[in-house]
Amino acid sequence: MKLSCLQENLKRGLAIVSHAVAGKSTLPVLSNILLASDDGRLKLAATNLEIGITCWIGAKIEDEGAVTVPAKLLSDVVGSLPNDRIDLTLDVRTQTLNLKCARFETNIKGTEAGEFPTIPTIDDRTPAAIFPPALLRETIEQVAFAAATEETRPVLQGVQLRLRDNRAIFAAADGFRLAQRIIELPEPIVQQQELIIPARALTELARIVDDDESPVEMMITPGGGQVLFHTSTVDLVSRLIDGRFPDVDRVIPQQYQTRAVLDRQELTKAVKLASFFAVASSNIVRLHMEPGGEMGPGRITISANAVEVGDNKGQIDATIQGDGGQIALNVKFLSDAIAAIPTPQIALETQSPQHPAVFKPVGADGYIHIVMPMTVR
């Protein structure tokens, strides 16, 4: 293998695939990154057998070839080189990769490419769905964080994706909250699908498509055990989670007793102030809603009380329909729900202190975030 590429392109490509490198593994090759010539481009690939990421960068190929080298060492070396052309040459006999850049030269001992696991590719299969990259990234950021982090219920560590007609429905839940986003697809799907994708894989996908403008094609491997997301320069492959996801539609309340519309920025400030005291008191923050009358608008009081620390109370104006009332929520879940809604105004719908709080963006359809109430003794 003999080729040349720009340092900034190689550095960016290594940063993309390095997130799939195995931290600790019984297979030493999983700590490596695969470098291979591929149809006039340099292919970089890494996998931890759960997620696999492949990236292609522009390169001038003189001799074809492939090798795997330690991921961290290669990334550290390339990241420290000047922004100039890098010449890479592989000594096939010793599996040593030589890098030359400006006045620097490095030799890195590698491993034969044949030992690296095979990562599924797109082939010529018809995509199960095609997503606009910006919309997909926004959707993942609104949903994936609500998935569970504990391994007690593996199915809740994933994001449920349902494909129906020209819609994609993403949902995640951890038993204390639920986030769901419905988006319209540019093209109708060929076949209805329902799958559970690890939240970590989708978080990596959102990071990958952050600066990519090409459509994201999604395919499911023939065996049905893996999902593949493809852009013009990057592929991400992830295993799918087996199991039955909770019935999301049954969890979402269909009615409310009180509906409050309030300013997102004001709510964010009030909740942040209350959080300083809530963390010392089981993370409990109380929201008390009072409807307005002829004298003025309604208001919401956000308060937290910690016996050994102190207390905080803040009030913000709100348009309130219904009876009003009070609900206690986990301050972290409340903050996460507010942060996931980008619109200037947020709608909060409640039924009683024992029913969940429902957050929706005002002026934008398709997103709903539910937070279960906390019991206050």
N, C-alpha and C positions, 0 to 999 in steps of 0.2 A: 504494500500500500504506500502510495506517495501522492500527497496532495497539498494544497495551500488554501488558507481561508483568512478572513480578518479576525483579529483578536476579539473585537467587540461582539461579533456574531457568535464566535465559539463560546465566549463567556456567557452570553445570553442563553444560548442553547443548553449549556451545562447547568445553568441556574434553573431552567425549566424542568429538565429530567431528573435532577438530583433529589427532588422531593420524593421520588419513588425508590430511591436507593434504600436497601434494607439496613436498619441500624445494627441489629445483632441477628446473625443467622448461622445455621449449621453449614450452609453452603457459602464458602468464601467468595465465589463468583458474584453473588448477589450484592456484594459491597463494591462491585465494579460498574463502570459504564461501558457500554458497547459503542465502538466507533467503527463505521463501515461505509465504504463508498456505495452509493445507491443512485443509479440513473443520473449521474452528473452532479449529485449533491452529497454532502456528508450527513450520514444518519447517526444520531445519538440516541441511545436507548437505555432505560434502567427499569428494574422491576423488583418488587419485594414479594412477588407471587400473589399479592392481594390487588395491587395497582401496578400497571405498566404504563410508562410514558415514553413515546418516541417523538423525536424532533428532527427536522431536516433544516440544514442551513446551506447557503450558497458556498461552493468551493470549486477550485480548479483541480480536477482529478487527472493525474498522470498515470498512476498504476492503481488498479482495483485491489481491494483487500479489506480485512477486518481484524479487530483485536479488542480485548476488554482490558481496561486499566483501572486501578483504584480510583474511586470517584472523588474522594476528598482531596487526595494528592493532586490529581489532575486539575480540579477546580481551583485549588490554592495556587498552583503554578500559573495557570492561564490568567487568573485574576490579578496576578502580580506582574504580568508582562506588560510592556508598553502597547499603546493602541496602534498596532502595526500589523503587517502580514505575518502569519505563522506558517512555517513549512513543517509538515508532519511526514515522517518516513518510518515505516515499520521494518525492522529486521526480522524476517520470518523465522529464521533459525533460532534466535534467542527470545523471540516475542518481546523485543524491546522497542518502545515507541520513542523516536527522536523528535524533539521540538526545537525549531530554530526561529527566533524572533529578534530582529534588530541585532544587538550585540550579546544576546543571551542564547545559551544552548542547554537543553535538559534531556536526559534519558530516563524513561520510566519503564520498569519491568511490568510486563502484562501477562495475560493468560489467553490461551487460544479461544477464538470466538465460538468455536463449536461447543464449548462448555456452557455457554450462556443460554438460558431458557428461551424458547420461541414465544414471541409476543404476537397474538392474532393481529391480522391486518384487515383493511377494508375490503380487499378483493374487488369484485364487481357486483356485490350484493346491493339490492335496492334499500335505501335508508328507511328505517321504521318511522323516522320523523326528522324534520329539518328545523333548526332554531336560529333566529337572528341572534348574533353573539351578545349584543348589549342587553337584550331582553332576557336571555338565558342567564347571564351573569347577575342581573338585578333580582331575578326570581330565586336563584340559589341563595343569594345573600339575605333574602327575606325569609327563607324557609329552613335551610340546612342547620342553622344554629340551634333550632328547637329540638333536634334529635337528641336521644339519650347518649350519654357518654359511658355509663356503666355497662358492663357486659352481661348483667343478669338477664336482660331480655334483648338478645341480639337483633330481633326484628325492629326494635325501636331505635337502634343505632343507624338505621337507614332512612332514606326518604322515599316515600311511595310515589311512583309516577304512573298516572293513568292516562292513556291516550284514547281519546274519543272523538271521532269525526275530525274536526279541525281544531280541537282543543287539547291542551296538555294540562293536567292537574297535578301539582306537586304538593305533598303534605308531609309534615314531620311532627312527631309528638314524643314526649318523654314521660307521660303520665301526669305531669303538672301543668303542661301548656301544649297548645297545638297551633301550628302555623300552616296556612293553606294559600296557595296562589294558583289562579286559573289564568292561562294565557291562550291567546289565539295564535294558531300556527299559520305561516304563509301558504302552506300547501296541506290539503287534507291527508290524513294518514291512510296507509294501505290496509292495515289490519289493527283492530283494537288490541291494546296491550295493557298489562298491569304488572309492574315489576317494582322491586325494592332495591335501591342503589345505596351503597354505603355513603353516609353523609360526608365522610372524609374525602371520598373520591370526587364528589360534586364540588366540595370546597376547592380542591386542587383544580378542577375543571374551570371554575370561576376565575381563579388566578391566571390560568393559562390563556383564556379568551379575553383577558383584560385589555390587551392592545391589538387584538386580532379583529379584522373587519370581515373576514370570510364567513359564510354560513357554517353552522355546526351541524354535521350530519350524525345521526345516532343509528347504530345497528346493533342487533342482538345476534350473538354467535349461534350457529346451527344447533348446538346442544342446549342452548337456552341458559347456560350457566354464567355467561359474561356479557357485558355491554361495552360497546366501542363508540367513542366520540371522536369525530374526525374533522379537522380543519385543513386548510391548505398547507400548513407547515407542522402541525402537531397532531398526534393520536394519543388518546388516553383510553386504556382498557381497564375495566374493573370487574371483579367477580360480583355476582348478584347475591342477595341474601334470600335464603329459603325461609318460608314461613307465611303466616297470615297476618296482615297488617290490620289494626283496629278499624272498625267501620267509622270512618271519619264523618260521614253524613249524619250519623246518629248522634255524634258528640256536639255538633254545631247547633246552638239554640236557634229556634225559628221565630221567637218572639221576645219582647222585652217589656219591662214595666217603666224603665227610665232610660232616656237617651240624652246624652250630653255631648255637645259639640264645642271643642275648645282649641285654643291656639297651641300648636305643638311646641314651639320654643318656650312659651311660658310654663307649660306642663313639664318640660324637660328640666328647667331650672328649679321648679318647686320640688320635683322628685329627687333631684341631685342633693338639694339641701336636706331633705328628710332622710336620705340614705345615710348621712353621716351619723345619725342617731339610730336608724333602723338596724344597722349591722350589729349593734350591741343589744338588740332586743329581738332575736329570732328573725331578723330581716323583715319585720312586719311594718307596713306603712298603711295608713287608713285614708280612704277617700270618702268624704262626706259631701253629698250633692244636695243643694238647696235650689229649688226652682225659683225663678224670678217672678216678680209681680208687676203691678202698675208702676212701682217706684224705681224699677231698674232691672238689669239682667240677673240671671241666676249666677251661682258661684259654686266652686268646688274647693273644699278645704282639704289640703294634703298634710297629714301630720304623722309624726313618729315620736315615740316616748320610750326612753331607756332609763329605768329607775336609777342606776348608778352613774349615768352620764349626763342626762338632761333631756330636753325635748325640743321639738321644732314644729312650727305650724305655719303654713303658707296658704294664701287664698288667691284664686284666679277666677276671672269672669268666664262664664260659659252660657251657652244657650241650652236650656234644659227642658225637655218634654217629659211629662209623667210626674210621678209622686216624689222623686228624689230618694234619698236613703244613704246607707253607708255600706262599704265593702272593704275588707282587709286583704291586701295582696302581698306577695313576696316582692320586695323592692327591686331585686335583680331582674326577675321576670318582667316586672312592670317597665323597668328601664329598657330591657331588650325589645319589648313590644313597641315602645315609643320610637326607638332607634330604627326599627324595621320599616316604619311608615314614613315615606318621603314628603307627603303632602303638607302644606302649611297648617291644615286643620285635621284633627282627629275626632272620630266619633267613638264614644264609650257607651255601650249598652249593657244594662244590668237588669236582673229580675228581683233578686233578694240577696242578703248577705251569704246565703248558702249556695247560690248559683254562680257559675263562672262569669267573669267579666269578658266582654267581647269588644275588641278594638278593630276599627275599620278606617281606611283613609277616606277623607271627604273629597269628593270630586274625582275619584278614581275607583273603578270597579275591579273585582277579581282577587283582592287580598283580604284575609280575615285572620285575626290572631286572638286566641282564647287563652286566658289565664285562670287557673282554678283558684278559688278563694282560700284564705287561711282562717283557721279557727282561732278566735281571740277569746281567751278565758277571762 
